[in-house]
């Protein structure tokens, strides 16, 4: 199969970091953000699956190896499982070859399939593996004949052998500890946006004024059955004339047709817009005028129940100074507490969503305070740079045993809220 390469790996000064991900990292803001920062301290070689079109402009000193042909499997086809297994075996062989040829100081595995491949490929306990648990899945929920069931069971069994395990949310971390028996205190690394993603608006007062008048409600991210998109449509309908709903994100065609039918039946028509999936920075620029952001994960599974610090969109809203409506669940209360820019709602109840949206914009002065509080909270607490140093120090220590650390981190804050 063809292999696509971009970038040049610097093997002379920085320790080598092999990053492994069974997916296309271009579509994961947390991965592109982390690697763009880690390149200051490591020579990075990224091995990933060649799914979907490349869309991220990777720095030239990050080598990206995209494995396999670009394809789109029909989930209903009986051959899908066979092709998936063959794809994964090829991925595992490539990870083994990369470890042998590159000789990395660390392997950073960004999901269960990547971790299982790396753990299988290494010799003994070298190189050390950092396992970043992206999702917390129950093996029993997967088909007995599926590759995913085997991967999830092996990742839980082998997880304690990783040199470091990283989680994005505390409830997910607790689940991993219970299932894996890993006795080490879990390390939680929230998915906060980078401080340089969005500069503070030059004329924030005028922007807030336009937002307040525009009454645009915004949702960004993957749209599917686990997201209360239909409830959001009904909430906008309940709010009445003058309100609009804008959605950006990937959605299956059948789900999109159903949403459009619902919008038409409610008479919303041109007041609901779906902009599709577009690169993050472009999406940020096109949504600065939104008045309220929605975070609509239905808590039907562990992953969607435990999203307080595991969702980029929440902190991207904060970076823009946009107040939010979030699910009234423990995970979001732990993450946000009494932040005045966050409102909690029963997301199964469209009237409750509408009530909280309306409350945020009921008073002009209160709305401005909420917008400014959101941006200030992002600058002071909910940004990547605040929580990154503790993790980076651990990575440096693994790559350079006996090292006193990385001088470049000394000037940054080390009291990272959200790390444990």
N, C-alpha and C positions, 0 to 999 in steps of 0.2 A: 504494500500500500504506500502511496506517496506520503512523504513527510514534509511539512512546511516549516521553514526556519526563518526567523528574523532576529536581528540584533547580534551583538558580539559579546561573548563571555570574557570578562576580565579575570584571569586566573593568577595574577601576580601579587596583588597586595591584600585584597579583602578575602575573608574566608568564603568558601563556596557554599551557596545555599541552593539545594535542589528542591523546587516547589512542585508538588504533584496535585493535580485536580482532575477528577473524572467528569469533565464538563467544559464549557467554554467560559473562561474567567472574564472575558470581555463584558459579559452581561451581569457580573457581580461586583457592585460598587465596593463592597468591603475588601475584595481581593485586589482589585486594581489600586485602591487606596493604600492598602498595606504594603504591596510590593513596590509602589512608587516611593514609599518612605524607606523601606528596608534596603533599597539599592544604595543608600548612603553608607551602609555598613557591611553589605554583602555583595558578592558577585552572584547574580541570580540566573539560574537556568530553570525555566518553567516547562514542564511536560503536562499537556492537557489533551482532552478529547477534542476532535475537530468538528464539533457540533455547531451549526449555524454559522453565519458569516462573521468574520472578524470585524469589529467595529471600534475597538479601542486603540488609540495611538500610543503604543508602548514606547517607553524610552529606549534609545538605541543600545544602551548597555545592559538591557534585559533580553536574554535569549529566550524566544518562545518557540517551542517544538509542538506543533499541532499534529496529533496522531490520527491517521486514518483518513478515509474519504468523507467529504461532507455529505451527509445523508439525512433523510427524515423518514423514520420508520412509522408505518401504520400500526398503531397499537392493537388493532383488531386482527392483524395478520398472524396466522399460526407460525410464520417464520420469524416473527419479531424476537421471540425468546432465543431461538438458535443464533440469529445474527447478534443479539446482545451478548451472549456468552462468548462468541468468537471475538467480538470487539474487545471485551474485557480481558480475554486471554492475551490478545495482542498488546493491550495497555500494560498488563503485568510484565510481559517480556521486555517492553520498552523501558519500564521503570528499573528493572534489573540491569539492563544494559547501561542505562544512564548512571546508576550508582557505581558500576564498575569502571566506566570510562571517565566520569567527571571526578570521582573521589570526593564527594561533598563532605563538608564539616558537619552539616545538618541536613536532614530531609524534613521538609515541612509539608505534611499531608493535610489537605483542606477538606476532606470528607471521608466517609467510611470506606468507600471503594479505593480511594487513594491510599489510605492508611493500611488496609489489608494488602494491597499490592506492594507497598514499601516494606512492610514488616516481613512479607514472604521473600522479598528480593535481597534483603541485606544478609550479611554473614555475621552470626553471633549477635552481639549488641551494637555493632558498628555499621553505619554511622548512627548516632542518636536520632530518633524520630520525634518530631513535634506533631501531635495529633490535634487538629482543630476540628472539633465536633460541630459540624454545621447544622445537622438535624438530629433529633432524638427520636428514633423509631423503635417500635416493638417488633422484634423478629417474628413473633407469633401472628402479627397482623399481616404478614406477607405470605403469599402462597407457598405451600410446602415444596413446590417444584421450581420456585423462582430463585434466580441468582441472588436477588436482594436479601432474601431470608438468610442464606448462607453467609453473605457479607456482613450483615448486621450481627449475627451470632458470633462470628469470628472477631469482629471489631470489639465487641464487648469482652470477649475472652482474652484478647491480646492487648487491650487498651492499657492495662497496668504495666505492660512492658515498655510503653512509650516513655521517653525521657521527660516529656511535658505534655499535659493534656489541657487544651484551652476550650472554654465554653463561652457562649455569648449571652447566657441568661442563667440566673441562679437556680431556678426550678429545673431547667434542663440539666444543669450540673449535678443537682441532687439525684435526678433520675439515673444519670450515668453511674454515679457512685454506688447507688443501690444495686443496679444490674450487673456492674462489672466487678464489684468488690474492691475497687481501687481505694486504698486507705489514705491516699494523699489528699490534702486539702485542695478542693477544686480552684482553678484560676478562671475568673470571669473577665472577659474582654468585651465590653459593650461595643455595638456597631454604631458608634458615633461618627458623624460626618467630620471631614477635615476642616480646620479653621480657615483654610485658604480656598475652600470650595466656592464661597459666596462672600464677596466683600460687603461690608456694611453699606446699605443704600446711601447714596450721596444726599438725597433729599427724602429722608424717611417720612417726614411729616406729610409731604404731598402724596407719597405712595400710600400711606395709611388712609388718607382722605379718599383716594380713588378706590381703594379696596372697600372701604366702608360704603361708598356709593354703589359700587359694582355688584355686590352681593353674589360673588362667584364662589361656589363650594368646589373643592378640589380633592380628587383621589388619585394617587400615583402608585403604581406597582402592579403585580400580577393580579388579574381579575378572573375569578372562578367561583365554584360553588362554596368554597370556604370563606369567601369575602361577601360581606353584606351589601352587594351592589344594588340588588333589587330594593332592599330597605332604604338605601340612600336615595334612589329614584322616588320612592314613596314619600320620603322625608322632604325632598325638594317640592314635591307636589303639595304637601301639607303646609309648607311655608308660604305658598301663594305666588302671585305674579311678581316679577322683578328678580326672582332668584334663578341662578343657573348652576348646572353641574357639569364639571369638566373632568374627564378621566383620561389618564395616560397609562398605558401598560399593555402587556400581552394578554390576549384572550382567545380562546378557541372560537372558531366561526359559529358553531351552534349556540354557544353561550352569548355571543355578541348579537346574533339574530333574536334571541329570546329577550335580551335587554332592550333592543330597539322596539320589539313588539310591545313590551311593557310601557316604554316611554310614549309610544304612539297612543296606546290605550288610555294613558293618563293625560294626554293632550300636552305633553311636555315638548315633543317634537324638536324644534330648533333651540330649545333651552338646555338640551343635553348633548354634549360633544365628546366623542371618543377620538383622541389623537393618536392612538396606536402606541407602539414602543419606539422611542427615539433615544439617542444617547443622552446621558445624564445632564451634561452641561447645557445642551440645547433645551432639554425639558425644563431645567431650572430657569433659564432665561425666559421661556414662554409662559411660566406660571407665577411670576413675581407679583402679578396683580390679584391673585386669588385671595379671598378674604378669610376663609376657614379651610383647614386641611382635615381630611378624614383618615382614620386608621381603623379598618373595619374587619379585623380577623375574628371569625367565629370560633369560640373555644371548644371545638368539637374534638380536637386531638391535642396531644401534649405540645407539639410544635406551635400550633396556633393559640394554645392557651398561654404559653410561656413566651410572649413576644415583647415584653416591656423594654428590654435592652437589645432585642434581636432583630429589630426592624430599622433599616436605613431611613425609610421615609419619614418617620417621626422626627428624627433629628435634622433631616433636610428641611422639613417644615420650620423647625426652630431656627435654623440658620437663615431662612428667609424672613424670620420674624412673623410667621403665620401661626395664629392660635389653632388648637386642634381639638377634635372630639375623638376620644379613644374608648375602647370597651371598659365597662365597669367591672374589671376583674383584678385579682390580687397582683398579677404580674405588672400591670400598668400602675397600680397604686404604689407598688414598691419602687418602680422606676421614677415616678414623677411626684409622688406625694401630693402636696397642696399647691403645686405650681399654678399661678393664676392664669396662665395661658393655656391650661389643659382643662377640658370638661369631660366628665365621665357619663356614659350613656349605656343603656341596655340596647345593644345593637340589633337584637331581634325585634325591637319595637320601633318602627319608623317614627311614631309620634315622639318617642323619647329622644331620638336623634335630632328631629326637627326642633324640639324644645331647647336642647343644648346649643344648637347652632344659633337659634334665635336669641338665646340669652347672651351669647358672646357678642352679638351685634345690636343688642337692645339699646345700648347707650354709647354715644360717640366717644366720650372721654374714657370710659371703661375699656372700650375696644382698643383705643390707642395704648393704654397702659398694658394690655395683654400682648399687643404686638411687640412693644419695646421689651417687655419682660421675657418674651420668647427669645429674642435675639440676644439679650444679656445673659440668659441662662445658657444658651449655646456657647457664647464667648467664654463664660466663666467655668461651666461645669460639663456640658454635654458635647465636648469636641474630642476628636481623635487624639490630638496632641497632648491632652491632659491625661488620658489613660494609657497611652502607648509606652511611656518610658519603663514602667515596671516589667512589661512583657519583653521589650527590647533588651533590657538588662539580662533577663533570663536567657534569651537567645544568644547574646554575646558570650555569656558564661558557658553555655553548651559548646559553642564554636571554638572558644579559646579558653580551655580549662586553666584556672590559675590567673586569668586576666583580672585586672582591677576594674574592668568595665570599659565603657566607651566614653571618652571625653566629651563627645558631642552631645551626650545625654545630660551632662552635669548642669547645663544651663537651663534645663527644662524642669517643670514641676514634677515631683515624684510622689506627692500625696494624691494618688489617682482615685477619685471617687468611683465606686462601682467595681473596683478590683478586690478580690478576696483570695 
